[in-house]
């Protein structure tokens, strides 16, 4: 009897550890700060911003890596800006989604929501840094599948102080 209980316990623990979600190398995860209902379908993109030690008043952005969204799963991105410096920027702007990635000529833009600029522009103010409150819309039904470059711009009073152009991948 004890041996049987031991095997049940061991199997349960193995299952728990096998199903445990971990963050990948680019710090993007599916289960942080969104609660259980949202975590199952949404992807988190963590954008780490630091003071630029070589240029006071400017910033560095860590590449968040590529994130893949599946149209059939109605997945959204939760944009999370993490800032750890001494003088925070005013905001972080995420916009200018375009496919295929440059230098190829753009054939598709604005893959989210209804395709409007409003559904594809995300401004994260300093008060929202270190929280995941900014959700995108789901990819639009007719969004062209593939890689979309987009811009992350760190701003102070509207002036750009850092820029990066990572990738989001739209799949069926």
C-alpha positions in Angstrom: 0.0 0.0 0.0 2.8 2.5 0.9 4.6 1.7 -2.3 1.4 2.4 -4.4 0.9 5.7 -2.6 4.6 6.6 -3.2 4.2 6.0 -6.9 1.0 8.1 -7.1 2.7 10.9 -5.2 5.8 10.7 -7.5 3.7 10.7 -10.6 1.7 13.7 -9.4 4.9 15.7 -8.7 6.4 14.8 -12.0 3.2 16.0 -13.8 3.2 19.3 -11.8 6.8 20.0 -12.6 6.4 19.1 -16.3 3.4 21.5 -16.6 5.0 24.4 -14.8 5.4 27.4 -17.1 8.8 29.1 -17.2 10.0 32.3 -18.8 12.1 31.9 -21.9 15.4 33.5 -22.6 13.9 36.8 -23.8 11.8 37.2 -20.6 8.5 36.8 -22.4 6.0 34.7 -20.6 2.3 33.8 -20.8 1.4 33.9 -17.1 2.6 37.1 -15.4 0.4 39.8 -13.9 -2.7 39.0 -16.0 -4.6 36.5 -13.8 -5.6 33.0 -14.8 -8.4 33.9 -17.3 -6.2 36.1 -19.5 -3.0 34.2 -19.1 -4.2 31.2 -21.1 -4.6 33.2 -24.3 -2.4 36.2 -24.1 1.3 36.7 -24.7 3.4 39.0 -22.5 6.1 41.1 -24.1 8.3 42.6 -21.4 10.3 45.6 -22.6 13.2 46.4 -20.3 14.4 50.0 -20.4 17.6 51.2 -18.8 19.4 54.5 -18.5 22.2 54.8 -21.2 25.4 55.1 -19.2 27.2 56.7 -22.2 24.6 59.3 -23.0 22.8 61.0 -20.0 19.1 61.6 -20.8 19.0 58.7 -23.2 18.0 55.1 -22.7 18.7 51.5 -23.8 16.0 49.0 -24.7 16.7 45.3 -24.4 15.4 43.3 -27.4 12.3 41.5 -26.2 12.7 38.9 -28.9 10.1 37.7 -31.3 6.6 36.8 -30.1 4.2 34.6 -32.0 0.4 35.2 -32.0 -2.1 32.7 -33.3 -5.2 34.2 -35.0 -7.3 31.1 -34.3 -6.6 31.4 -30.6 -7.5 35.1 -30.6 -4.3 35.9 -28.8 -3.3 39.4 -27.7 -0.1 40.9 -26.5 0.2 42.5 -23.1 2.8 45.2 -23.3 4.9 45.5 -20.1 7.5 48.2 -19.7 10.0 47.6 -16.9 12.2 50.6 -16.0 15.0 50.4 -13.4 16.9 53.7 -13.8 17.0 57.0 -12.0 15.0 59.3 -14.3 12.1 57.6 -16.0 11.1 58.6 -19.5 7.7 60.1 -20.1 6.3 57.1 -22.0 7.1 54.3 -24.4 5.4 54.2 -27.8 4.8 51.0 -29.7 3.6 51.4 -33.3 4.5 51.2 -37.0 3.7 47.5 -37.6 4.8 46.5 -41.1 5.4 43.3 -43.0 7.6 41.9 -44.5 10.4 43.4 -42.3 12.5 46.1 -44.0 14.4 46.4 -46.2 11.8 44.6 -48.3 8.9 46.8 -49.6 6.0 46.8 -47.1 2.9 44.9 -48.2 1.0 44.7 -45.0 0.6 47.0 -42.0 -1.5 47.3 -38.8 -2.3 43.6 -38.1 -4.4 44.3 -34.9 -8.1 45.0 -34.3 -9.8 46.7 -37.2 -6.5 47.7 -38.8 -6.8 51.3 -37.8 -3.8 53.2 -36.5 -5.6 53.5 -33.1 -5.8 49.7 -32.8 -2.1 49.5 -33.6 -0.6 52.3 -31.5 0.2 51.7 -27.9 1.4 54.4 -25.5 2.6 53.2 -22.1 2.9 56.2 -19.7 5.5 56.1 -16.9 2.7 55.4 -14.3 2.1 52.1 -16.1 5.8 51.0 -16.0 6.3 47.7 -14.2 2.6 46.7 -14.8 1.0 44.7 -17.6 -2.1 46.8 -18.2 -1.7 47.6 -21.9 -3.4 44.9 -24.0 -3.4 44.8 -27.8 -6.4 43.8 -29.9 -6.4 40.3 -31.4 -5.0 40.0 -34.9 -7.6 41.1 -37.5 -9.2 38.3 -39.5 -7.6 39.2 -42.8 -4.1 40.0 -41.3 -1.4 38.7 -43.6 0.5 35.9 -41.8 4.2 36.4 -41.2 6.7 38.6 -39.5 5.9 42.2 -38.6 8.6 44.6 -37.5 7.4 47.2 -35.1 8.9 50.2 -33.4 9.5 50.7 -29.7 10.3 54.3 -29.0 11.3 55.6 -25.5 10.2 59.3 -25.2 10.8 62.2 -22.9 8.3 65.0 -23.5 7.5 63.6 -27.0 11.2 63.5 -28.0 12.6 60.1 -28.9 15.4 59.0 -26.6 15.8 55.3 -27.7 14.5 53.2 -30.5 14.2 49.5 -31.3 12.4 47.5 -34.0 11.7 43.9 -32.9 9.4 41.3 -34.5 5.9 40.0 -33.8 4.9 36.9 -35.8 1.2 36.4 -36.8 0.3 32.7 -37.5 -3.0 31.0 -38.1 
